[in-house]
């Protein structure tokens, strides 16, 4: 007799509905393909971004007059 571990449930990051956290759920951590695709679209549309630790060197700060080349 083999005991199966209890199903672990978590909240879908998009809609908050319960989602089963097993390998049987192809959309985990999402509850459905719809929520997974909505989240993917947000990343592709740059609504979600990972912030840079430091700004790139080629970006000038307009408030810093010393970084603007003079005449």
Chimera marker file (.cmm) of the C-alpha trace (Angstrom):
<marker_set name="trace">
<marker id="1" x="0.000" y="0.000" z="0.000" r="1" g="1" b="0" radius="0.5"/>
<marker id="2" x="1.598" y="3.267" z="-1.140" r="1" g="1" b="0" radius="0.5"/>
<marker id="3" x="0.565" y="6.538" z="0.388" r="1" g="1" b="0" radius="0.5"/>
<marker id="4" x="0.356" y="9.490" z="-1.929" r="1" g="1" b="0" radius="0.5"/>
<marker id="5" x="1.503" y="12.814" z="-0.517" r="1" g="1" b="0" radius="0.5"/>
<marker id="6" x="-1.304" y="15.315" z="0.008" r="1" g="1" b="0" radius="0.5"/>
<marker id="7" x="-1.979" y="17.633" z="-2.908" r="1" g="1" b="0" radius="0.5"/>
<marker id="8" x="-0.298" y="20.948" z="-2.356" r="1" g="1" b="0" radius="0.5"/>
<marker id="9" x="-2.401" y="23.933" z="-3.350" r="1" g="1" b="0" radius="0.5"/>
<marker id="10" x="-1.154" y="27.432" z="-3.982" r="1" g="1" b="0" radius="0.5"/>
<marker id="11" x="-2.669" y="30.649" z="-5.247" r="1" g="1" b="0" radius="0.5"/>
<marker id="12" x="-2.494" y="31.544" z="-8.933" r="1" g="1" b="0" radius="0.5"/>
<marker id="13" x="-0.258" y="34.628" z="-9.239" r="1" g="1" b="0" radius="0.5"/>
<marker id="14" x="-2.642" y="36.199" z="-11.748" r="1" g="1" b="0" radius="0.5"/>
<marker id="15" x="-6.189" y="35.617" z="-10.479" r="1" g="1" b="0" radius="0.5"/>
<marker id="16" x="-5.683" y="34.225" z="-6.961" r="1" g="1" b="0" radius="0.5"/>
<marker id="17" x="-7.684" y="31.033" z="-7.565" r="1" g="1" b="0" radius="0.5"/>
<marker id="18" x="-6.327" y="27.780" z="-6.123" r="1" g="1" b="0" radius="0.5"/>
<marker id="19" x="-3.808" y="25.982" z="-8.346" r="1" g="1" b="0" radius="0.5"/>
<marker id="20" x="-2.509" y="22.455" z="-7.776" r="1" g="1" b="0" radius="0.5"/>
<marker id="21" x="1.281" y="22.409" z="-7.399" r="1" g="1" b="0" radius="0.5"/>
<marker id="22" x="2.029" y="19.044" z="-8.968" r="1" g="1" b="0" radius="0.5"/>
<marker id="23" x="3.674" y="17.972" z="-12.187" r="1" g="1" b="0" radius="0.5"/>
<marker id="24" x="0.179" y="17.058" z="-13.456" r="1" g="1" b="0" radius="0.5"/>
<marker id="25" x="-0.636" y="20.777" z="-13.682" r="1" g="1" b="0" radius="0.5"/>
<marker id="26" x="1.071" y="21.876" z="-16.920" r="1" g="1" b="0" radius="0.5"/>
<marker id="27" x="0.307" y="25.536" z="-16.099" r="1" g="1" b="0" radius="0.5"/>
<marker id="28" x="1.740" y="25.680" z="-12.572" r="1" g="1" b="0" radius="0.5"/>
<marker id="29" x="2.060" y="28.001" z="-10.738" r="1" g="1" b="0" radius="0.5"/>
<marker id="30" x="-0.958" y="29.280" z="-12.654" r="1" g="1" b="0" radius="0.5"/>
<marker id="31" x="-4.425" y="27.762" z="-12.446" r="1" g="1" b="0" radius="0.5"/>
<marker id="32" x="-5.031" y="27.699" z="-16.199" r="1" g="1" b="0" radius="0.5"/>
<marker id="33" x="-3.520" y="28.289" z="-19.607" r="1" g="1" b="0" radius="0.5"/>
<marker id="34" x="-5.407" y="31.598" z="-19.775" r="1" g="1" b="0" radius="0.5"/>
<marker id="35" x="-3.693" y="32.970" z="-16.657" r="1" g="1" b="0" radius="0.5"/>
<marker id="36" x="-0.319" y="31.705" z="-17.857" r="1" g="1" b="0" radius="0.5"/>
<marker id="37" x="-0.723" y="33.457" z="-21.234" r="1" g="1" b="0" radius="0.5"/>
<marker id="38" x="-1.929" y="36.696" z="-19.640" r="1" g="1" b="0" radius="0.5"/>
<marker id="39" x="1.199" y="36.734" z="-17.472" r="1" g="1" b="0" radius="0.5"/>
<marker id="40" x="3.422" y="35.984" z="-20.478" r="1" g="1" b="0" radius="0.5"/>
<marker id="41" x="1.791" y="38.864" z="-22.361" r="1" g="1" b="0" radius="0.5"/>
<marker id="42" x="2.516" y="41.205" z="-19.453" r="1" g="1" b="0" radius="0.5"/>
<marker id="43" x="6.212" y="40.256" z="-19.564" r="1" g="1" b="0" radius="0.5"/>
<marker id="44" x="6.343" y="40.642" z="-23.354" r="1" g="1" b="0" radius="0.5"/>
<marker id="45" x="4.570" y="43.996" z="-23.145" r="1" g="1" b="0" radius="0.5"/>
<marker id="46" x="7.074" y="45.078" z="-20.478" r="1" g="1" b="0" radius="0.5"/>
<marker id="47" x="4.416" y="45.590" z="-17.812" r="1" g="1" b="0" radius="0.5"/>
<marker id="48" x="6.606" y="43.342" z="-15.631" r="1" g="1" b="0" radius="0.5"/>
<marker id="49" x="10.313" y="44.153" z="-15.466" r="1" g="1" b="0" radius="0.5"/>
<marker id="50" x="13.296" y="43.145" z="-13.410" r="1" g="1" b="0" radius="0.5"/>
<marker id="51" x="14.897" y="46.399" z="-12.200" r="1" g="1" b="0" radius="0.5"/>
<marker id="52" x="18.541" y="47.089" z="-12.880" r="1" g="1" b="0" radius="0.5"/>
<marker id="53" x="20.799" y="47.216" z="-9.835" r="1" g="1" b="0" radius="0.5"/>
<marker id="54" x="22.619" y="50.224" z="-11.321" r="1" g="1" b="0" radius="0.5"/>
<marker id="55" x="21.740" y="52.324" z="-14.354" r="1" g="1" b="0" radius="0.5"/>
<marker id="56" x="23.741" y="51.659" z="-17.514" r="1" g="1" b="0" radius="0.5"/>
<marker id="57" x="26.762" y="53.888" z="-18.167" r="1" g="1" b="0" radius="0.5"/>
<marker id="58" x="25.372" y="55.295" z="-21.410" r="1" g="1" b="0" radius="0.5"/>
<marker id="59" x="22.382" y="56.939" z="-19.685" r="1" g="1" b="0" radius="0.5"/>
<marker id="60" x="22.990" y="60.564" z="-18.792" r="1" g="1" b="0" radius="0.5"/>
<marker id="61" x="21.305" y="62.118" z="-15.787" r="1" g="1" b="0" radius="0.5"/>
<marker id="62" x="19.712" y="65.392" z="-17.037" r="1" g="1" b="0" radius="0.5"/>
<marker id="63" x="19.905" y="66.922" z="-13.550" r="1" g="1" b="0" radius="0.5"/>
<marker id="64" x="23.678" y="66.370" z="-13.397" r="1" g="1" b="0" radius="0.5"/>
<marker id="65" x="25.215" y="69.266" z="-15.341" r="1" g="1" b="0" radius="0.5"/>
<marker id="66" x="28.712" y="67.818" z="-15.009" r="1" g="1" b="0" radius="0.5"/>
<marker id="67" x="27.702" y="64.870" z="-17.234" r="1" g="1" b="0" radius="0.5"/>
<marker id="68" x="26.592" y="67.128" z="-20.093" r="1" g="1" b="0" radius="0.5"/>
<marker id="69" x="29.413" y="68.071" z="-22.480" r="1" g="1" b="0" radius="0.5"/>
<marker id="70" x="30.025" y="71.805" z="-22.659" r="1" g="1" b="0" radius="0.5"/>
<marker id="71" x="30.538" y="74.051" z="-25.701" r="1" g="1" b="0" radius="0.5"/>
<link id1="1" id2="2" r="1" g="1" b="0" radius="0.2"/>
<link id1="2" id2="3" r="1" g="1" b="0" radius="0.2"/>
<link id1="3" id2="4" r="1" g="1" b="0" radius="0.2"/>
<link id1="4" id2="5" r="1" g="1" b="0" radius="0.2"/>
<link id1="5" id2="6" r="1" g="1" b="0" radius="0.2"/>
<link id1="6" id2="7" r="1" g="1" b="0" radius="0.2"/>
<link id1="7" id2="8" r="1" g="1" b="0" radius="0.2"/>
<link id1="8" id2="9" r="1" g="1" b="0" radius="0.2"/>
<link id1="9" id2="10" r="1" g="1" b="0" radius="0.2"/>
<link id1="10" id2="11" r="1" g="1" b="0" radius="0.2"/>
<link id1="11" id2="12" r="1" g="1" b="0" radius="0.2"/>
<link id1="12" id2="13" r="1" g="1" b="0" radius="0.2"/>
<link id1="13" id2="14" r="1" g="1" b="0" radius="0.2"/>
<link id1="14" id2="15" r="1" g="1" b="0" radius="0.2"/>
<link id1="15" id2="16" r="1" g="1" b="0" radius="0.2"/>
<link id1="16" id2="17" r="1" g="1" b="0" radius="0.2"/>
<link id1="17" id2="18" r="1" g="1" b="0" radius="0.2"/>
<link id1="18" id2="19" r="1" g="1" b="0" radius="0.2"/>
<link id1="19" id2="20" r="1" g="1" b="0" radius="0.2"/>
<link id1="20" id2="21" r="1" g="1" b="0" radius="0.2"/>
<link id1="21" id2="22" r="1" g="1" b="0" radius="0.2"/>
<link id1="22" id2="23" r="1" g="1" b="0" radius="0.2"/>
<link id1="23" id2="24" r="1" g="1" b="0" radius="0.2"/>
<link id1="24" id2="25" r="1" g="1" b="0" radius="0.2"/>
<link id1="25" id2="26" r="1" g="1" b="0" radius="0.2"/>
<link id1="26" id2="27" r="1" g="1" b="0" radius="0.2"/>
<link id1="27" id2="28" r="1" g="1" b="0" radius="0.2"/>
<link id1="28" id2="29" r="1" g="1" b="0" radius="0.2"/>
<link id1="29" id2="30" r="1" g="1" b="0" radius="0.2"/>
<link id1="30" id2="31" r="1" g="1" b="0" radius="0.2"/>
<link id1="31" id2="32" r="1" g="1" b="0" radius="0.2"/>
<link id1="32" id2="33" r="1" g="1" b="0" radius="0.2"/>
<link id1="33" id2="34" r="1" g="1" b="0" radius="0.2"/>
<link id1="34" id2="35" r="1" g="1" b="0" radius="0.2"/>
<link id1="35" id2="36" r="1" g="1" b="0" radius="0.2"/>
<link id1="36" id2="37" r="1" g="1" b="0" radius="0.2"/>
<link id1="37" id2="38" r="1" g="1" b="0" radius="0.2"/>
<link id1="38" id2="39" r="1" g="1" b="0" radius="0.2"/>
<link id1="39" id2="40" r="1" g="1" b="0" radius="0.2"/>
<link id1="40" id2="41" r="1" g="1" b="0" radius="0.2"/>
<link id1="41" id2="42" r="1" g="1" b="0" radius="0.2"/>
<link id1="42" id2="43" r="1" g="1" b="0" radius="0.2"/>
<link id1="43" id2="44" r="1" g="1" b="0" radius="0.2"/>
<link id1="44" id2="45" r="1" g="1" b="0" radius="0.2"/>
<link id1="45" id2="46" r="1" g="1" b="0" radius="0.2"/>
<link id1="46" id2="47" r="1" g="1" b="0" radius="0.2"/>
<link id1="47" id2="48" r="1" g="1" b="0" radius="0.2"/>
<link id1="48" id2="49" r="1" g="1" b="0" radius="0.2"/>
<link id1="49" id2="50" r="1" g="1" b="0" radius="0.2"/>
<link id1="50" id2="51" r="1" g="1" b="0" radius="0.2"/>
<link id1="51" id2="52" r="1" g="1" b="0" radius="0.2"/>
<link id1="52" id2="53" r="1" g="1" b="0" radius="0.2"/>
<link id1="53" id2="54" r="1" g="1" b="0" radius="0.2"/>
<link id1="54" id2="55" r="1" g="1" b="0" radius="0.2"/>
<link id1="55" id2="56" r="1" g="1" b="0" radius="0.2"/>
<link id1="56" id2="57" r="1" g="1" b="0" radius="0.2"/>
<link id1="57" id2="58" r="1" g="1" b="0" radius="0.2"/>
<link id1="58" id2="59" r="1" g="1" b="0" radius="0.2"/>
<link id1="59" id2="60" r="1" g="1" b="0" radius="0.2"/>
<link id1="60" id2="61" r="1" g="1" b="0" radius="0.2"/>
<link id1="61" id2="62" r="1" g="1" b="0" radius="0.2"/>
<link id1="62" id2="63" r="1" g="1" b="0" radius="0.2"/>
<link id1="63" id2="64" r="1" g="1" b="0" radius="0.2"/>
<link id1="64" id2="65" r="1" g="1" b="0" radius="0.2"/>
<link id1="65" id2="66" r="1" g="1" b="0" radius="0.2"/>
<link id1="66" id2="67" r="1" g="1" b="0" radius="0.2"/>
<link id1="67" id2="68" r="1" g="1" b="0" radius="0.2"/>
<link id1="68" id2="69" r="1" g="1" b="0" radius="0.2"/>
<link id1="69" id2="70" r="1" g="1" b="0" radius="0.2"/>
<link id1="70" id2="71" r="1" g="1" b="0" radius="0.2"/>
</marker_set>
